[in-house]
């Protein structure tokens, strides 16, 4: 796949463990020769050095930073660090997410605010700063890819705050895409469906497996392949979309 700028720099948020979707996205983009700047939060000791080395072994530049995206100033700080270390990024993957179980009996303002801070505010502000930089240097190329969770495909019981915040990002994706299209920037979202990133028990895997029409569980690489395509020049005619790439998952 082809990319426009040289070098091409991608920011990927929420890359905190080896089995995650964020890690798979970084690896896939690095295979395409894209320099990587990733963020993580509360990862295992040594994660920064370990994962940076793995990505650099693909002959690209790689930097990472631990950052709490729930802080109001974190988007500005992150963009400053990226541009100072690497240059102006042309790919932004908003993968970081905050999620806890709630439901109507647990729902309160604190839980809602924690979801909003990471899932909505950080994503929106990072996207706006990303566009501003691309406009300033007149690159006429940019890719924003938001990771969402299929909240429009069916109910997600016991996850009201998460659903509300991710639903906001689906709406944001559509409106931002229209606003920035004249700048050559596309904005899309990917719903990878239930993905085997280490959170499923063996019982959950057996139950989930019966719901996938394609006969297997979703893997982080599945989402990464789609993100890599959307980040490329070849996907320049796709914008404002929420792509439900979930293996024919049966929600009922």
ChimeraX attribute file (.defattr): number of C-alpha atoms within 10 A of each C-alpha:
attribute: neighborCount
match mode: 1-to-1
recipient: residues
	/A:1	10
	/A:2	12
	/A:3	17
	/A:4	13
	/A:5	15
	/A:6	10
	/A:7	17
	/A:8	21
	/A:9	26
	/A:10	26
	/A:11	25
	/A:12	24
	/A:13	26
	/A:14	23
	/A:15	28
	/A:16	22
	/A:17	20
	/A:18	15
	/A:19	16
	/A:20	20
	/A:21	26
	/A:22	28
	/A:23	22
	/A:24	22
	/A:25	25
	/A:26	27
	/A:27	21
	/A:28	21
	/A:29	27
	/A:30	23
	/A:31	15
	/A:32	16
	/A:33	18
	/A:34	24
	/A:35	27
	/A:36	28
	/A:37	25
	/A:38	27
	/A:39	23
	/A:40	21
	/A:41	16
	/A:42	11
	/A:43	13
	/A:44	9
	/A:45	8
	/A:46	8
	/A:47	18
	/A:48	20
	/A:49	11
	/A:50	11
	/A:51	22
	/A:52	17
	/A:53	14
	/A:54	12
	/A:55	22
	/A:56	16
	/A:57	12
	/A:58	17
	/A:59	13
	/A:60	18
	/A:61	19
	/A:62	24
	/A:63	21
	/A:64	21
	/A:65	16
	/A:66	18
	/A:67	18
	/A:68	17
	/A:69	25
	/A:70	20
	/A:71	12
	/A:72	14
	/A:73	12
	/A:74	16
	/A:75	24
	/A:76	14
	/A:77	11
	/A:78	19
	/A:79	18
	/A:80	14
	/A:81	16
	/A:82	21
	/A:83	13
	/A:84	9
	/A:85	11
	/A:86	18
	/A:87	14
	/A:88	22
	/A:89	24
	/A:90	26
	/A:91	27
	/A:92	24
	/A:93	26
	/A:94	23
	/A:95	22
	/A:96	22
	/A:97	22
	/A:98	17
	/A:99	16
	/A:100	13
	/A:101	13
	/A:102	17
	/A:103	14
	/A:104	11
	/A:105	7
	/A:106	10
	/A:107	15
	/A:108	12
	/A:109	8
	/A:110	9
	/A:111	17
	/A:112	16
	/A:113	16
	/A:114	18
	/A:115	22
	/A:116	22
	/A:117	18
	/A:118	21
	/A:119	29
	/A:120	22
	/A:121	20
	/A:122	24
	/A:123	24
	/A:124	19
	/A:125	16
	/A:126	22
	/A:127	22
	/A:128	14
	/A:129	15
	/A:130	23
	/A:131	22
	/A:132	13
	/A:133	16
	/A:134	19
	/A:135	17
	/A:136	9
	/A:137	9
	/A:138	11
	/A:139	16
	/A:140	15
	/A:141	21
	/A:142	28
	/A:143	27
	/A:144	27
	/A:145	25
	/A:146	25
	/A:147	25
	/A:148	26
	/A:149	22
	/A:150	23
	/A:151	19
	/A:152	14
	/A:153	13
	/A:154	10
	/A:155	13
	/A:156	15
	/A:157	11
	/A:158	16
	/A:159	17
	/A:160	22
	/A:161	26
	/A:162	25
	/A:163	21
	/A:164	16
	/A:165	25
	/A:166	24
	/A:167	19
	/A:168	16
	/A:169	22
	/A:170	24
	/A:171	12
	/A:172	19
	/A:173	24
	/A:174	17
	/A:175	13
	/A:176	21
	/A:177	20
	/A:178	14
	/A:179	12
	/A:180	17
	/A:181	16
	/A:182	10
	/A:183	15
	/A:184	16
	/A:185	24
	/A:186	28
	/A:187	28
	/A:188	25
	/A:189	26
	/A:190	24
	/A:191	19
	/A:192	23
	/A:193	22
	/A:194	18
	/A:195	20
	/A:196	17
	/A:197	14
	/A:198	10
	/A:199	11
	/A:200	13
	/A:201	10
	/A:202	9
	/A:203	9
	/A:204	10
	/A:205	15
	/A:206	12
	/A:207	11
	/A:208	21
	/A:209	16
	/A:210	14
	/A:211	17
	/A:212	19
	/A:213	13
	/A:214	13
	/A:215	13
	/A:216	13
	/A:217	21
	/A:218	22
	/A:219	19
	/A:220	20
	/A:221	19
	/A:222	17
	/A:223	23
	/A:224	22
	/A:225	15
	/A:226	16
	/A:227	25
	/A:228	21
	/A:229	16
	/A:230	24
	/A:231	27
	/A:232	19
	/A:233	15
	/A:234	12
	/A:235	15
	/A:236	16
	/A:237	8
	/A:238	12
	/A:239	22
	/A:240	19
	/A:241	16
	/A:242	23
	/A:243	15
	/A:244	18
	/A:245	16
	/A:246	23
	/A:247	18
	/A:248	13
	/A:249	21
	/A:250	13
	/A:251	11
	/A:252	6
